[in-house]
Amino acid sequence: MSTPKPAATTARKSKPIEFGGQTILPGQQVTVDIPLASMVTQQSLPLTLRIYHGRSEGPCLFVSAAIHGDEINGVEVIRRLQKLKALKRLKGTLVLAPIVNVHGFLDKTRYLPDGRDLNRSFPGSQRGTLAGRVAYTFLEEVVNKCTHGIDLHTGARHRDNLPQIRADLDQPETAAMAHAFGVPVVMHSAIRDGSLRQVAGENGTPILLYEAGEALRFDEVCIRAGVKGVMNVMRHLGMLPSSSRAKHVDDAMISRSSSWVRAPISGIFRATIAMGAKAEKGAVLGIIADPLGDAEEPVIAPKDSIVIGRTNLPLVHEGEALFHLAYYDDAVDDIAEQWEEFEYSLDESMTLSEEPPIV
């Protein structure tokens, strides 16, 4: 799939486009409902899209959330995106899909009713499992009609993720988008079989995966970072004019390896290091003890790293994942400092926003 470039001179007028059998004219903002498999009561269940079609030609970007039905931070990111006045000056097309896994979202679960993970079911099939049919519909009706994509995720239940971008950084255009998003942690992430990133990449569509926060929980910092990041990418693609107030993370550090530190024993876990903090080799990340505290076992960092994810559950069993650590060749201190500056910049943006913060 070819990727339109932002025009260097006067932008050409957009042409009508079609989504879900509905024609959308330049300058229109339209809500489109695409049928999915119905509920067991035979009530219809649509995939709802909000589409902004600019008057001038430009890229077609989709922003999706809740591919895992319990990962809801992205739903709020998309709600806030559509309220931004900057969209009135949009070039190209913005396709917002706030709830892809509608069945899972209604049941507050990661999976579909057939027990399958939608993000391991692409490209799907019209005659396959329920997950395969939903995957096929989203791919054909949304992804394959767009030139770029951003997929919004969170950690699993009881597991927090530091705001981070995961992408195939060996693809130059994808890497440029990842840097433009503007979070301090950028992970080179291998493509997983059956994932949305896999099929989009095979079709030549650059796509970012934004991970931030915890399933079934709103996190104000993660939400604001998501809104800001999507806007940064749209400016990078020439879909929105540049902003003098926009602040980027300078020289975001790239991590090409990470691992989970697991519980050495079962017991009651107390974390002693914050998200985004530097963990030096040999540092104590937390402690696991029995209920009376007679036996205590430290959890140790295997080498210099940054904490990009951790469990929020204090009750753990031997072998459970406790901390997700990202490893860097050098300049680990800079990452920790960048995260502090990034959080401060988001605090500043809260005072400029008309959106009341979630507390």
C-alpha positions in Angstrom: 0.0 0.0 0.0 1.4 3.4 -1.0 1.7 6.0 1.7 0.7 9.6 0.8 3.2 12.3 1.7 2.2 15.7 3.1 2.0 18.2 0.2 4.8 20.6 -0.1 2.7 23.2 -1.8 -1.0 24.0 -1.8 -3.0 20.9 -0.7 -5.4 19.4 -3.2 -9.0 19.1 -2.4 -10.1 15.7 -1.0 -12.4 13.3 -2.8 -15.4 11.5 -1.3 -14.5 8.3 0.5 -16.6 5.3 1.6 -16.8 3.5 4.9 -19.4 0.9 5.8 -21.3 1.5 2.6 -21.7 5.2 3.4 -20.2 8.0 1.2 -18.4 10.7 3.2 -17.8 14.1 1.5 -14.9 16.4 2.1 -15.4 18.4 5.3 -17.9 16.0 6.7 -17.9 14.4 10.2 -19.9 11.2 10.1 -20.7 8.3 12.5 -20.8 4.9 10.8 -22.1 1.7 12.3 -20.6 -1.6 10.8 -22.5 -4.8 11.8 -20.7 -7.4 13.9 -21.9 -10.8 15.1 -25.1 -10.1 17.1 -25.6 -10.9 20.8 -27.1 -14.2 21.9 -30.4 -12.3 22.2 -30.1 -11.6 18.5 -29.8 -7.9 19.2 -27.5 -6.2 16.7 -24.0 -5.2 17.8 -22.2 -2.6 15.6 -18.6 -1.5 15.4 -19.1 2.3 15.6 -16.7 4.6 13.8 -16.4 8.4 14.0 -14.9 9.6 10.7 -13.5 13.1 10.1 -12.8 13.7 6.4 -10.8 16.9 5.8 -11.3 19.2 2.9 -7.7 18.8 1.8 -6.0 15.6 0.8 -3.7 13.9 3.3 -3.1 10.6 5.0 -5.9 8.4 6.4 -5.1 7.5 10.0 -7.1 5.1 12.1 -6.9 5.2 15.9 -8.4 2.2 17.6 -9.0 1.1 21.2 -10.4 -1.8 23.2 -9.2 -4.5 20.9 -8.9 -6.1 24.3 -12.3 -5.4 25.7 -11.1 -4.5 29.2 -8.4 -2.0 28.1 -10.4 1.2 28.4 -7.9 4.0 28.7 -7.9 4.3 24.9 -11.6 4.7 24.8 -11.2 7.9 26.8 -8.3 9.0 24.7 -10.5 8.8 21.6 -13.4 10.6 23.3 -11.1 13.5 24.1 -9.6 13.5 20.6 -12.9 14.1 18.9 -13.5 17.2 21.1 -10.3 19.0 19.9 -10.9 22.2 18.0 -7.8 21.5 15.9 -9.7 18.8 13.9 -11.4 21.7 12.1 -8.1 22.2 10.2 -7.7 18.5 9.4 -6.0 17.5 6.2 -6.7 13.9 5.2 -9.0 11.6 7.1 -9.1 10.5 10.8 -11.0 7.3 11.6 -11.7 6.7 15.2 -12.7 3.2 16.4 -13.1 3.6 20.2 -14.4 0.0 20.9 -13.3 -2.7 18.5 -14.0 -5.7 20.7 -17.5 -4.7 21.6 -18.4 -8.1 23.0 -15.5 -8.1 25.4 -16.1 -4.5 26.4 -19.7 -5.2 27.4 -18.5 -8.2 29.5 -15.5 -6.3 31.0 -13.1 -9.0 29.7 -10.0 -9.1 27.5 -11.5 -11.8 25.3 -14.4 -12.5 23.0 -17.2 -14.9 24.1 -15.5 -17.7 22.2 -12.5 -17.3 24.6 -10.1 -16.1 21.9 -7.8 -13.1 21.9 -8.9 -10.7 19.1 -5.3 -9.5 18.7 -4.1 -13.0 17.9 -6.9 -13.6 15.4 -6.0 -11.5 12.4 -6.5 -11.5 9.5 -9.5 -13.5 10.4 -12.2 -15.0 8.2 -15.8 -14.4 7.2 -16.6 -18.0 8.0 -14.2 -18.6 11.0 -14.6 -18.3 14.8 -16.3 -15.3 16.3 -12.9 -13.7 16.9 -11.9 -14.4 13.4 -15.1 -12.8 12.0 -14.6 -9.6 14.1 -11.0 -9.4 13.1 -11.9 -9.8 9.4 -14.5 -7.1 9.6 -12.2 -4.6 11.3 -9.4 -5.3 8.9 -11.5 -5.0 5.7 -13.7 -2.2 6.8 -11.1 0.0 8.6 -7.4 -1.0 8.5 -7.1 -1.8 4.8 -8.7 1.6 4.0 -6.1 3.6 5.9 -2.5 4.6 5.3 -1.4 4.7 9.0 -2.6 3.5 12.3 -2.3 3.9 16.1 -3.7 1.1 18.3 -4.3 2.0 22.0 -3.7 -0.6 24.7 -3.1 -1.0 28.5 -1.6 -3.6 30.7 -3.6 -6.6 31.8 -5.8 -6.7 34.9 -3.8 -5.8 38.0 -0.8 -4.9 35.9 0.4 -1.4 35.1 2.3 -0.2 32.0 4.4 2.9 31.9 3.3 5.0 28.8 5.3 3.5 26.0 5.3 3.0 22.2 5.9 -0.5 20.8 6.7 -0.7 17.1 8.8 -2.3 14.4 11.6 0.2 14.5 13.4 -1.5 11.5 10.7 0.2 9.3 11.9 3.9 8.8 8.4 5.4 8.5 7.1 3.5 11.6 10.2 4.5 13.6 9.7 8.2 12.6 6.1 8.0 13.9 7.3 6.3 17.1 9.6 9.2 17.8 7.0 11.8 16.9 4.5 10.3 19.4 6.7 11.8 22.1 6.9 9.4 25.1 10.3 8.7 26.7 10.1 4.9 26.3 10.1 3.5 22.8 10.3 -0.3 22.5 11.4 -2.2 19.4 8.7 -5.0 19.5 8.8 -8.2 17.5 5.6 -8.9 15.5 3.4 -11.5 17.0 1.5 -14.0 14.8 -2.1 -13.1 14.3 -1.7 -9.5 15.7 -3.1 -6.4 14.1 0.5 -5.1 13.7 1.4 -8.2 11.7 -1.3 -7.9 9.1 -1.0 -4.1 8.9 2.8 -4.4 8.4 2.4 -7.0 5.7 0.0 -4.6 3.9 2.5 -1.8 4.2 0.6 0.2 6.8 2.8 1.8 9.4 1.3 1.2 12.8 2.1 2.1 16.4 1.0 0.3 19.6 0.6 2.6 22.6 0.7 0.8 25.9 -0.2 2.7 29.1 -2.0 2.0 32.4 -4.0 -0.9 33.7 -7.1 -2.8 32.4 -10.5 -1.6 33.7 -8.9 1.6 35.2 -8.7 5.2 34.0 -5.3 6.8 34.5 -5.2 10.5 33.8 -1.5 10.7 33.0 -1.8 7.8 30.5 -4.8 9.3 28.9 -3.3 12.8 28.5 -0.1 11.2 27.2 -2.2 9.3 24.6 -4.1 12.3 23.4 -0.9 14.4 23.1 0.9 11.5 21.3 -1.8 11.0 18.7 -1.8 14.8 18.0 2.0 14.7 17.7 1.8 12.0 15.1 -0.9 13.8 13.2 1.3 16.9 13.1 4.2 14.7 11.9 2.1 13.3 9.1 1.0 16.8 8.0 -2.7 16.2 9.0 -2.6 19.1 11.5 -0.6 22.3 11.5 2.4 22.5 13.7 2.0 24.0 17.2 4.4 26.3 19.0 3.1 25.0 22.3 3.7 21.4 21.4 6.6 19.9 23.4 8.4 16.7 22.3 10.6 14.3 24.2 14.1 15.0 22.9 16.1 12.0 21.8 13.7 9.3 23.2 15.8 6.3 24.0 15.2 3.0 22.2 15.1 -0.3 24.0 15.5 -3.4 21.9 15.2 -5.9 24.8 13.2 -6.3 27.9 12.2 -9.1 30.3 9.9 -9.8 33.3 11.3 -10.4 36.7 9.3 -13.2 38.3 8.5 -14.1 41.9 11.1 -16.4 43.4 8.7 -17.6 46.0 5.0 -17.4 46.9 3.8 -14.8 49.5 2.8 -11.2 50.1 4.6 -8.8 47.8 5.6 -5.3 48.5 7.0 -3.2 45.7 9.8 -0.7 46.6 10.5 1.0 43.3 8.3 3.3 41.3 7.2 3.0 37.6 9.7 4.8 35.4 12.5 4.6 37.9 16.0 3.4 37.2 16.8 0.0 38.6 20.5 -0.7 39.0 21.9 -4.2 38.7 21.4 -5.9 42.1 18.9 -3.3 43.4 16.0 -4.6 45.5 12.8 -4.1 43.5 10.5 -5.4 46.1 10.1 -8.0 48.9 8.0 -11.1 49.2 7.2 -12.3 52.7 4.9 -14.7 54.6 1.9 -13.2 56.4 3.8 -12.9 59.7 7.0 -11.6 58.1 9.2 -14.3 59.5 10.6 -15.2 56.0 11.4 -12.5 53.5 12.8 -12.8 50.0 14.0 -9.8 48.0 13.2 -9.4 44.3 16.4 -8.3 42.5 17.1 -6.4 39.3 19.3 -8.6 37.0 21.0 -5.5 35.3 20.6 -1.8 34.8 17.1 -1.0 33.5 14.0 1.1 33.7 10.7 -0.2 35.2 8.1 0.0 32.4 5.5 -2.4 34.0 4.6 -4.1 37.2 1.9 -6.1 39.0 -0.4 -4.2 41.3 -1.4 -7.4 43.2 0.3 -8.0 46.5 -0.6 -11.7 46.6 1.7 -13.6 44.3 2.7 -17.1 43.6 6.1 -18.4 42.6 6.9 -17.7 39.0 4.3 -14.8 38.6 5.5 -11.8 36.6 6.2 -8.9 38.9 8.3 -6.3 37.1 8.7 -5.6 33.4 12.2 -4.1 32.8 13.5 -2.4 29.7 17.2 -2.6 29.0 19.4 0.0 27.3 23.0 0.0 26.2 23.8 3.3 28.0 22.4 6.5 29.3 19.8 4.9 31.6 19.9 7.9 33.9 18.7 10.1 31.1 15.6 7.9 30.6 14.6 8.4 34.3 15.1 12.1 34.0 13.1 12.3 30.8 10.2 10.5 32.5 10.2 13.1 35.3 10.2 15.9 32.7 7.5 14.2 30.7 5.2 13.9 33.7 5.8 17.6 34.5 4.9 18.6 31.0 1.6 16.7 31.3 0.9 18.4 34.5 1.4 21.8 32.7 -0.9 20.7 29.9 -3.7 19.9 32.4 -3.8 23.6 33.4 -4.3 24.5 29.7 -7.0 21.9 28.9 -10.7 22.5 29.2 -11.1 18.8 30.0 -11.5 18.2 33.8 -9.0 15.6 35.0 -10.1 12.2 36.2 -9.1 11.8 39.9 
